Amino acid sequence: MTTYIIESPTGETHKLEIVKTGNYYRVFVDGFVDDKTITEEELLRELENPTF
């Protein structure tokens, strides 16, 4: 697991955790996880353009 402290565009800080399971990743933000796994390409795209 890799953990980051990130800042949203509104100035709020969040704890981002990324867990690799096989060829996929699970992303937790402030302890919450979406109910899906994503590929490395999807993870990189989301990190470049966060939606939170």
mmCIF file as Biopython writes it, N, C-alpha, C and O atoms, coordinates in Angstrom:
data_model
#
loop_
_atom_site.group_PDB
_atom_site.id
_atom_site.type_symbol
_atom_site.label_atom_id
_atom_site.label_alt_id
_atom_site.label_comp_id
_atom_site.label_asym_id
_atom_site.label_entity_id
_atom_site.label_seq_id
_atom_site.pdbx_PDB_ins_code
_atom_site.Cartn_x
_atom_site.Cartn_y
_atom_site.Cartn_z
_atom_site.occupancy
_atom_site.B_iso_or_equiv
_atom_site.auth_seq_id
_atom_site.auth_asym_id
_atom_site.pdbx_PDB_model_num
ATOM 1   N N  . MET A ? 1  ? 0.859   -1.170 0.000   1.0 0.0 1  A 1 
ATOM 2   C CA . MET A ? 1  ? 0.000   0.000  0.000   1.0 0.0 1  A 1 
ATOM 3   C C  . MET A ? 1  ? 0.904   1.232  0.000   1.0 0.0 1  A 1 
ATOM 4   O O  . MET A ? 1  ? 1.934   1.280  0.673   1.0 0.0 1  A 1 
ATOM 5   N N  . THR A ? 2  ? 0.483   2.215  -0.773  1.0 0.0 2  A 1 
ATOM 6   C CA . THR A ? 2  ? 1.152   3.507  -0.821  1.0 0.0 2  A 1 
ATOM 7   C C  . THR A ? 2  ? 0.172   4.548  -0.306  1.0 0.0 2  A 1 
ATOM 8   O O  . THR A ? 2  ? -0.993  4.559  -0.702  1.0 0.0 2  A 1 
ATOM 9   N N  . THR A ? 3  ? 0.644   5.426  0.582   1.0 0.0 3  A 1 
ATOM 10  C CA . THR A ? 3  ? -0.222  6.437  1.187   1.0 0.0 3  A 1 
ATOM 11  C C  . THR A ? 3  ? 0.303   7.825  0.870   1.0 0.0 3  A 1 
ATOM 12  O O  . THR A ? 3  ? 1.504   8.084  0.939   1.0 0.0 3  A 1 
ATOM 13  N N  . TYR A ? 4  ? -0.626  8.718  0.518   1.0 0.0 4  A 1 
ATOM 14  C CA . TYR A ? 4  ? -0.297  10.111 0.227   1.0 0.0 4  A 1 
ATOM 15  C C  . TYR A ? 4  ? -1.251  11.006 0.999   1.0 0.0 4  A 1 
ATOM 16  O O  . TYR A ? 4  ? -2.385  10.621 1.283   1.0 0.0 4  A 1 
ATOM 17  N N  . ILE A ? 5  ? -0.790  12.191 1.335   1.0 0.0 5  A 1 
ATOM 18  C CA . ILE A ? 5  ? -1.672  13.254 1.817   1.0 0.0 5  A 1 
ATOM 19  C C  . ILE A ? 5  ? -1.767  14.240 0.661   1.0 0.0 5  A 1 
ATOM 20  O O  . ILE A ? 5  ? -0.758  14.784 0.210   1.0 0.0 5  A 1 
ATOM 21  N N  . ILE A ? 6  ? -2.990  14.465 0.186   1.0 0.0 6  A 1 
ATOM 22  C CA . ILE A ? 6  ? -3.187  15.303 -0.994  1.0 0.0 6  A 1 
ATOM 23  C C  . ILE A ? 6  ? -4.096  16.477 -0.653  1.0 0.0 6  A 1 
ATOM 24  O O  . ILE A ? 6  ? -4.824  16.449 0.339   1.0 0.0 6  A 1 
ATOM 25  N N  . GLU A ? 7  ? -4.041  17.493 -1.479  1.0 0.0 7  A 1 
ATOM 26  C CA . GLU A ? 7  ? -4.888  18.670 -1.294  1.0 0.0 7  A 1 
ATOM 27  C C  . GLU A ? 7  ? -5.825  18.795 -2.476  1.0 0.0 7  A 1 
ATOM 28  O O  . GLU A ? 7  ? -5.396  18.725 -3.628  1.0 0.0 7  A 1 
ATOM 29  N N  . SER A ? 8  ? -7.103  18.979 -2.193  1.0 0.0 8  A 1 
ATOM 30  C CA . SER A ? 8  ? -8.094  19.148 -3.252  1.0 0.0 8  A 1 
ATOM 31  C C  . SER A ? 8  ? -8.031  20.579 -3.785  1.0 0.0 8  A 1 
ATOM 32  O O  . SER A ? 8  ? -7.405  21.441 -3.168  1.0 0.0 8  A 1 
ATOM 33  N N  . PRO A ? 9  ? -8.672  20.838 -4.920  1.0 0.0 9  A 1 
ATOM 34  C CA . PRO A ? 9  ? -8.684  22.201 -5.463  1.0 0.0 9  A 1 
ATOM 35  C C  . PRO A ? 9  ? -9.295  23.237 -4.507  1.0 0.0 9  A 1 
ATOM 36  O O  . PRO A ? 9  ? -9.027  24.432 -4.629  1.0 0.0 9  A 1 
ATOM 37  N N  . THR A ? 10 ? -10.119 22.771 -3.555  1.0 0.0 10 A 1 
ATOM 38  C CA . THR A ? 10 ? -10.736 23.692 -2.601  1.0 0.0 10 A 1 
ATOM 39  C C  . THR A ? 10 ? -9.882  23.900 -1.357  1.0 0.0 10 A 1 
ATOM 40  O O  . THR A ? 10 ? -10.277 24.637 -0.453  1.0 0.0 10 A 1 
ATOM 41  N N  . GLY A ? 11 ? -8.707  23.257 -1.300  1.0 0.0 11 A 1 
ATOM 42  C CA . GLY A ? 11 ? -7.799  23.439 -0.177  1.0 0.0 11 A 1 
ATOM 43  C C  . GLY A ? 11 ? -7.936  22.421 0.932   1.0 0.0 11 A 1 
ATOM 44  O O  . GLY A ? 11 ? -7.178  22.473 1.900   1.0 0.0 11 A 1 
ATOM 45  N N  . GLU A ? 12 ? -8.887  21.487 0.825   1.0 0.0 12 A 1 
ATOM 46  C CA . GLU A ? 12 ? -9.043  20.447 1.836   1.0 0.0 12 A 1 
ATOM 47  C C  . GLU A ? 12 ? -7.955  19.392 1.661   1.0 0.0 12 A 1 
ATOM 48  O O  . GLU A ? 12 ? -7.546  19.106 0.536   1.0 0.0 12 A 1 
ATOM 49  N N  . THR A ? 13 ? -7.482  18.809 2.770   1.0 0.0 13 A 1 
ATOM 50  C CA . THR A ? 13 ? -6.513  17.727 2.662   1.0 0.0 13 A 1 
ATOM 51  C C  . THR A ? 13 ? -7.222  16.387 2.813   1.0 0.0 13 A 1 
ATOM 52  O O  . THR A ? 13 ? -8.211  16.271 3.536   1.0 0.0 13 A 1 
ATOM 53  N N  . HIS A ? 14 ? -6.705  15.386 2.126   1.0 0.0 14 A 1 
ATOM 54  C CA . HIS A ? 14 ? -7.283  14.045 2.127   1.0 0.0 14 A 1 
ATOM 55  C C  . HIS A ? 14 ? -6.171  13.013 2.189   1.0 0.0 14 A 1 
ATOM 56  O O  . HIS A ? 14 ? -5.057  13.252 1.723   1.0 0.0 14 A 1 
ATOM 57  N N  . LYS A ? 15 ? -6.485  11.864 2.771   1.0 0.0 15 A 1 
ATOM 58  C CA . LYS A ? 15 ? -5.558  10.736 2.817   1.0 0.0 15 A 1 
ATOM 59  C C  . LYS A ? 15 ? -5.908  9.813  1.649   1.0 0.0 15 A 1 
ATOM 60  O O  . LYS A ? 15 ? -7.022  9.295  1.571   1.0 0.0 15 A 1 
ATOM 61  N N  . LEU A ? 16 ? -4.957  9.614  0.752   1.0 0.0 16 A 1 
ATOM 62  C CA . LEU A ? 16 ? -5.135  8.769  -0.420  1.0 0.0 16 A 1 
ATOM 63  C C  . LEU A ? 16 ? -4.277  7.533  -0.244  1.0 0.0 16 A 1 
ATOM 64  O O  . LEU A ? 16 ? -3.066  7.639  -0.047  1.0 0.0 16 A 1 
ATOM 65  N N  . GLU A ? 17 ? -4.897  6.349  -0.313  1.0 0.0 17 A 1 
ATOM 66  C CA . GLU A ? 17 ? -4.179  5.092  -0.209  1.0 0.0 17 A 1 
ATOM 67  C C  . GLU A ? 17 ? -4.424  4.278  -1.479  1.0 0.0 17 A 1 
ATOM 68  O O  . GLU A ? 17 ? -5.556  4.167  -1.948  1.0 0.0 17 A 1 
ATOM 69  N N  . ILE A ? 18 ? -3.360  3.717  -2.023  1.0 0.0 18 A 1 
ATOM 70  C CA . ILE A ? 18 ? -3.459  2.929  -3.238  1.0 0.0 18 A 1 
ATOM 71  C C  . ILE A ? 18 ? -2.945  1.528  -2.929  1.0 0.0 18 A 1 
ATOM 72  O O  . ILE A ? 18 ? -1.816  1.361  -2.467  1.0 0.0 18 A 1 
ATOM 73  N N  . VAL A ? 19 ? -3.783  0.516  -3.186  1.0 0.0 19 A 1 
ATOM 74  C CA . VAL A ? 19 ? -3.439  -0.871 -2.901  1.0 0.0 19 A 1 
ATOM 75  C C  . VAL A ? 19 ? -3.457  -1.641 -4.215  1.0 0.0 19 A 1 
ATOM 76  O O  . VAL A ? 19 ? -4.467  -1.648 -4.918  1.0 0.0 19 A 1 
ATOM 77  N N  . LYS A ? 20 ? -2.344  -2.290 -4.548  1.0 0.0 20 A 1 
ATOM 78  C CA . LYS A ? 20 ? -2.271  -3.088 -5.771  1.0 0.0 20 A 1 
ATOM 79  C C  . LYS A ? 20 ? -2.654  -4.523 -5.442  1.0 0.0 20 A 1 
ATOM 80  O O  . LYS A ? 20 ? -2.116  -5.128 -4.515  1.0 0.0 20 A 1 
ATOM 81  N N  . THR A ? 21 ? -3.591  -5.057 -6.218  1.0 0.0 21 A 1 
ATOM 82  C CA . THR A ? 21 ? -4.002  -6.447 -6.076  1.0 0.0 21 A 1 
ATOM 83  C C  . THR A ? 21 ? -3.925  -7.089 -7.454  1.0 0.0 21 A 1 
ATOM 84  O O  . THR A ? 21 ? -4.806  -6.886 -8.289  1.0 0.0 21 A 1 
ATOM 85  N N  . GLY A ? 22 ? -2.882  -7.857 -7.687  1.0 0.0 22 A 1 
ATOM 86  C CA . GLY A ? 22 ? -2.687  -8.448 -9.004  1.0 0.0 22 A 1 
ATOM 87  C C  . GLY A ? 22 ? -2.362  -7.373 -10.015 1.0 0.0 22 A 1 
ATOM 88  O O  . GLY A ? 22 ? -1.401  -6.624 -9.838  1.0 0.0 22 A 1 
ATOM 89  N N  . ASN A ? 23 ? -3.153  -7.285 -11.079 1.0 0.0 23 A 1 
ATOM 90  C CA . ASN A ? 23 ? -2.960  -6.282 -12.124 1.0 0.0 23 A 1 
ATOM 91  C C  . ASN A ? 23 ? -3.858  -5.068 -11.939 1.0 0.0 23 A 1 
ATOM 92  O O  . ASN A ? 23 ? -3.926  -4.211 -12.820 1.0 0.0 23 A 1 
ATOM 93  N N  . TYR A ? 24 ? -4.542  -4.983 -10.813 1.0 0.0 24 A 1 
ATOM 94  C CA . TYR A ? 24 ? -5.492  -3.902 -10.591 1.0 0.0 24 A 1 
ATOM 95  C C  . TYR A ? 24 ? -5.173  -3.158 -9.307  1.0 0.0 24 A 1 
ATOM 96  O O  . TYR A ? 24 ? -4.393  -3.627 -8.479  1.0 0.0 24 A 1 
ATOM 97  N N  . TYR A ? 25 ? -5.781  -1.999 -9.153  1.0 0.0 25 A 1 
ATOM 98  C CA . TYR A ? 25 ? -5.569  -1.142 -7.996  1.0 0.0 25 A 1 
ATOM 99  C C  . TYR A ? 25 ? -6.902  -0.827 -7.337  1.0 0.0 25 A 1 
ATOM 100 O O  . TYR A ? 25 ? -7.933  -0.732 -8.003  1.0 0.0 25 A 1 
ATOM 101 N N  . ARG A ? 26 ? -6.867  -0.666 -6.021  1.0 0.0 26 A 1 
ATOM 102 C CA . ARG A ? 26 ? -8.007  -0.143 -5.271  1.0 0.0 26 A 1 
ATOM 103 C C  . ARG A ? 26 ? -7.547  1.166  -4.673  1.0 0.0 26 A 1 
ATOM 104 O O  . ARG A ? 26 ? -6.441  1.261  -4.142  1.0 0.0 26 A 1 
ATOM 105 N N  . VAL A ? 27 ? -8.390  2.168  -4.758  1.0 0.0 27 A 1 
ATOM 106 C CA . VAL A ? 27 ? -8.044  3.500  -4.277  1.0 0.0 27 A 1 
ATOM 107 C C  . VAL A ? 27 ? -8.987  3.867  -3.133  1.0 0.0 27 A 1 
ATOM 108 O O  . VAL A ? 27 ? -10.209 3.822  -3.276  1.0 0.0 27 A 1 
ATOM 109 N N  . PHE A ? 28 ? -8.398  4.227  -2.003  1.0 0.0 28 A 1 
ATOM 110 C CA . PHE A ? 28 ? -9.143  4.658  -0.832  1.0 0.0 28 A 1 
ATOM 111 C C  . PHE A ? 28 ? -8.879  6.147  -0.626  1.0 0.0 28 A 1 
ATOM 112 O O  . PHE A ? 28 ? -7.729  6.586  -0.653  1.0 0.0 28 A 1 
ATOM 113 N N  . VAL A ? 29 ? -9.933  6.914  -0.423  1.0 0.0 29 A 1 
ATOM 114 C CA . VAL A ? 29 ? -9.799  8.332  -0.097  1.0 0.0 29 A 1 
ATOM 115 C C  . VAL A ? 29 ? -10.471 8.531  1.250   1.0 0.0 29 A 1 
ATOM 116 O O  . VAL A ? 29 ? -11.670 8.300  1.405   1.0 0.0 29 A 1 
ATOM 117 N N  . ASP A ? 30 ? -9.677  8.962  2.220   1.0 0.0 30 A 1 
ATOM 118 C CA . ASP A ? 30 ? -10.165 9.155  3.591   1.0 0.0 30 A 1 
ATOM 119 C C  . ASP A ? 30 ? -10.822 7.883  4.137   1.0 0.0 30 A 1 
ATOM 120 O O  . ASP A ? 30 ? -11.800 7.954  4.882   1.0 0.0 30 A 1 
ATOM 121 N N  . GLY A ? 31 ? -10.279 6.724  3.763   1.0 0.0 31 A 1 
ATOM 122 C CA . GLY A ? 31 ? -10.769 5.447  4.274   1.0 0.0 31 A 1 
ATOM 123 C C  . GLY A ? 31 ? -11.914 4.848  3.485   1.0 0.0 31 A 1 
ATOM 124 O O  . GLY A ? 31 ? -12.287 3.701  3.731   1.0 0.0 31 A 1 
ATOM 125 N N  . PHE A ? 32 ? -12.481 5.577  2.555   1.0 0.0 32 A 1 
ATOM 126 C CA . PHE A ? 32 ? -13.589 5.069  1.754   1.0 0.0 32 A 1 
ATOM 127 C C  . PHE A ? 32 ? -13.068 4.562  0.417   1.0 0.0 32 A 1 
ATOM 128 O O  . PHE A ? 32 ? -12.128 5.127  -0.142  1.0 0.0 32 A 1 
ATOM 129 N N  . VAL A ? 33 ? -13.673 3.508  -0.090  1.0 0.0 33 A 1 
ATOM 130 C CA . VAL A ? 33 ? -13.255 2.919  -1.355  1.0 0.0 33 A 1 
ATOM 131 C C  . VAL A ? 33 ? -14.466 2.775  -2.258  1.0 0.0 33 A 1 
ATOM 132 O O  . VAL A ? 33 ? -15.567 2.448  -1.812  1.0 0.0 33 A 1 
ATOM 133 N N  . ASP A ? 34 ? -14.234 3.027  -3.537  1.0 0.0 34 A 1 
ATOM 134 C CA . ASP A ? 34 ? -15.262 2.727  -4.527  1.0 0.0 34 A 1 
ATOM 135 C C  . ASP A ? 34 ? -15.344 1.215  -4.611  1.0 0.0 34 A 1 
ATOM 136 O O  . ASP A ? 34 ? -14.362 0.535  -4.311  1.0 0.0 34 A 1 
ATOM 137 N N  . ASP A ? 35 ? -16.459 0.679  -5.000  1.0 0.0 35 A 1 
ATOM 138 C CA . ASP A ? 35 ? -16.665 -0.766 -5.009  1.0 0.0 35 A 1 
ATOM 139 C C  . ASP A ? 35 ? -16.103 -1.437 -6.259  1.0 0.0 35 A 1 
ATOM 140 O O  . ASP A ? 35 ? -16.579 -2.502 -6.651  1.0 0.0 35 A 1 
ATOM 141 N N  . LYS A ? 36 ? -15.102 -0.833 -6.888  1.0 0.0 36 A 1 
ATOM 142 C CA . LYS A ? 36 ? -14.535 -1.407 -8.102  1.0 0.0 36 A 1 
ATOM 143 C C  . LYS A ? 36 ? -13.013 -1.339 -8.054  1.0 0.0 36 A 1 
ATOM 144 O O  . LYS A ? 36 ? -12.434 -0.592 -7.265  1.0 0.0 36 A 1 
ATOM 145 N N  . THR A ? 37 ? -12.390 -2.115 -8.895  1.0 0.0 37 A 1 
ATOM 146 C CA . THR A ? 37 ? -10.950 -2.031 -9.060  1.0 0.0 37 A 1 
ATOM 147 C C  . THR A ? 37 ? -10.684 -1.335 -10.385 1.0 0.0 37 A 1 
ATOM 148 O O  . THR A ? 37 ? -11.524 -1.357 -11.284 1.0 0.0 37 A 1 
ATOM 149 N N  . ILE A ? 38 ? -9.509  -0.714 -10.504 1.0 0.0 38 A 1 
ATOM 150 C CA . ILE A ? 38 ? -9.178  0.001  -11.728 1.0 0.0 38 A 1 
ATOM 151 C C  . ILE A ? 38 ? -7.817  -0.463 -12.248 1.0 0.0 38 A 1 
ATOM 152 O O  . ILE A ? 38 ? -6.996  -0.992 -11.498 1.0 0.0 38 A 1 
ATOM 153 N N  . THR A ? 39 ? -7.604  -0.258 -13.523 1.0 0.0 39 A 1 
ATOM 154 C CA . THR A ? 39 ? -6.330  -0.617 -14.133 1.0 0.0 39 A 1 
ATOM 155 C C  . THR A ? 39 ? -5.303  0.474  -13.852 1.0 0.0 39 A 1 
ATOM 156 O O  . THR A ? 39 ? -5.647  1.557  -13.379 1.0 0.0 39 A 1 
ATOM 157 N N  . GLU A ? 40 ? -4.050  0.179  -14.144 1.0 0.0 40 A 1 
ATOM 158 C CA . GLU A ? 40 ? -2.995  1.177  -13.949 1.0 0.0 40 A 1 
ATOM 159 C C  . GLU A ? 40 ? -3.253  2.412  -14.804 1.0 0.0 40 A 1 
ATOM 160 O O  . GLU A ? 40 ? -3.024  3.533  -14.350 1.0 0.0 40 A 1 
ATOM 161 N N  . GLU A ? 41 ? -3.723  2.225  -16.023 1.0 0.0 41 A 1 
ATOM 162 C CA . GLU A ? 41 ? -4.024  3.361  -16.907 1.0 0.0 41 A 1 
ATOM 163 C C  . GLU A ? 41 ? -5.108  4.251  -16.305 1.0 0.0 41 A 1 
ATOM 164 O O  . GLU A ? 41 ? -4.991  5.477  -16.318 1.0 0.0 41 A 1 
ATOM 165 N N  . GLU A ? 42 ? -6.161  3.631  -15.778 1.0 0.0 42 A 1 
ATOM 166 C CA . GLU A ? 42 ? -7.245  4.397  -15.156 1.0 0.0 42 A 1 
ATOM 167 C C  . GLU A ? 42 ? -6.751  5.126  -13.907 1.0 0.0 42 A 1 
ATOM 168 O O  . GLU A ? 42 ? -7.147  6.264  -13.653 1.0 0.0 42 A 1 
ATOM 169 N N  . LEU A ? 43 ? -5.884  4.471  -13.126 1.0 0.0 43 A 1 
ATOM 170 C CA . LEU A ? 43 ? -5.328  5.098  -11.939 1.0 0.0 43 A 1 
ATOM 171 C C  . LEU A ? 43 ? -4.512  6.333  -12.297 1.0 0.0 43 A 1 
ATOM 172 O O  . LEU A ? 43 ? -4.674  7.385  -11.679 1.0 0.0 43 A 1 
ATOM 173 N N  . LEU A ? 44 ? -3.648  6.212  -13.279 1.0 0.0 44 A 1 
ATOM 174 C CA . LEU A ? 44 ? -2.816  7.348  -13.689 1.0 0.0 44 A 1 
ATOM 175 C C  . LEU A ? 44 ? -3.661  8.493  -14.222 1.0 0.0 44 A 1 
ATOM 176 O O  . LEU A ? 44 ? -3.381  9.659  -13.946 1.0 0.0 44 A 1 
ATOM 177 N N  . ARG A ? 45 ? -4.694  8.160  -14.983 1.0 0.0 45 A 1 
ATOM 178 C CA . ARG A ? 45 ? -5.581  9.200  -15.528 1.0 0.0 45 A 1 
ATOM 179 C C  . ARG A ? 45 ? -6.290  9.938  -14.382 1.0 0.0 45 A 1 
ATOM 180 O O  . ARG A ? 45 ? -6.415  11.162 -14.415 1.0 0.0 45 A 1 
ATOM 181 N N  . GLU A ? 46 ? -6.747  9.198  -13.383 1.0 0.0 46 A 1 
ATOM 182 C CA . GLU A ? 46 ? -7.428  9.814  -12.244 1.0 0.0 46 A 1 
ATOM 183 C C  . GLU A ? 46 ? -6.477  10.668 -11.405 1.0 0.0 46 A 1 
ATOM 184 O O  . GLU A ? 46 ? -6.872  11.722 -10.906 1.0 0.0 46 A 1 
ATOM 185 N N  . LEU A ? 47 ? -5.242  10.228 -11.247 1.0 0.0 47 A 1 
ATOM 186 C CA . LEU A ? 47 ? -4.284  11.010 -10.485 1.0 0.0 47 A 1 
ATOM 187 C C  . LEU A ? 47 ? -3.933  12.313 -11.190 1.0 0.0 47 A 1 
ATOM 188 O O  . LEU A ? 47 ? -3.643  13.315 -10.536 1.0 0.0 47 A 1 
ATOM 189 N N  . GLU A ? 48 ? -3.957  12.305 -12.526 1.0 0.0 48 A 1 
ATOM 190 C CA . GLU A ? 48 ? -3.679  13.515 -13.283 1.0 0.0 48 A 1 
ATOM 191 C C  . GLU A ? 48 ? -4.840  14.493 -13.248 1.0 0.0 48 A 1 
ATOM 192 O O  . GLU A ? 48 ? -4.635  15.706 -13.308 1.0 0.0 48 A 1 
ATOM 193 N N  . ASN A ? 49 ? -6.067  13.972 -13.151 1.0 0.0 49 A 1 
ATOM 194 C CA . ASN A ? 49 ? -7.271  14.806 -13.173 1.0 0.0 49 A 1 
ATOM 195 C C  . ASN A ? 49 ? -8.231  14.367 -12.071 1.0 0.0 49 A 1 
ATOM 196 O O  . ASN A ? 49 ? -9.268  13.776 -12.370 1.0 0.0 49 A 1 
ATOM 197 N N  . PRO A ? 50 ? -7.913  14.640 -10.803 1.0 0.0 50 A 1 
ATOM 198 C CA . PRO A ? 50 ? -8.770  14.175 -9.704  1.0 0.0 50 A 1 
ATOM 199 C C  . PRO A ? 50 ? -10.161 14.795 -9.780  1.0 0.0 50 A 1 
ATOM 200 O O  . PRO A ? 50 ? -10.336 15.923 -10.240 1.0 0.0 50 A 1 
ATOM 201 N N  . THR A ? 51 ? -11.149 14.021 -9.315  1.0 0.0 51 A 1 
ATOM 202 C CA . THR A ? 51 ? -12.538 14.481 -9.352  1.0 0.0 51 A 1 
ATOM 203 C C  . THR A ? 51 ? -13.079 14.860 -7.994  1.0 0.0 51 A 1 
ATOM 204 O O  . THR A ? 51 ? -14.261 15.181 -7.880  1.0 0.0 51 A 1 
ATOM 205 N N  . PHE A ? 52 ? -12.254 14.834 -6.954  1.0 0.0 52 A 1 
ATOM 206 C CA . PHE A ? 52 ? -12.778 15.185 -5.624  1.0 0.0 52 A 1 
ATOM 207 C C  . PHE A ? 52 ? -12.450 16.606 -5.280  1.0 0.0 52 A 1 
ATOM 208 O O  . PHE A ? 52 ? -12.808 17.079 -4.202  1.0 0.0 52 A 1 
#
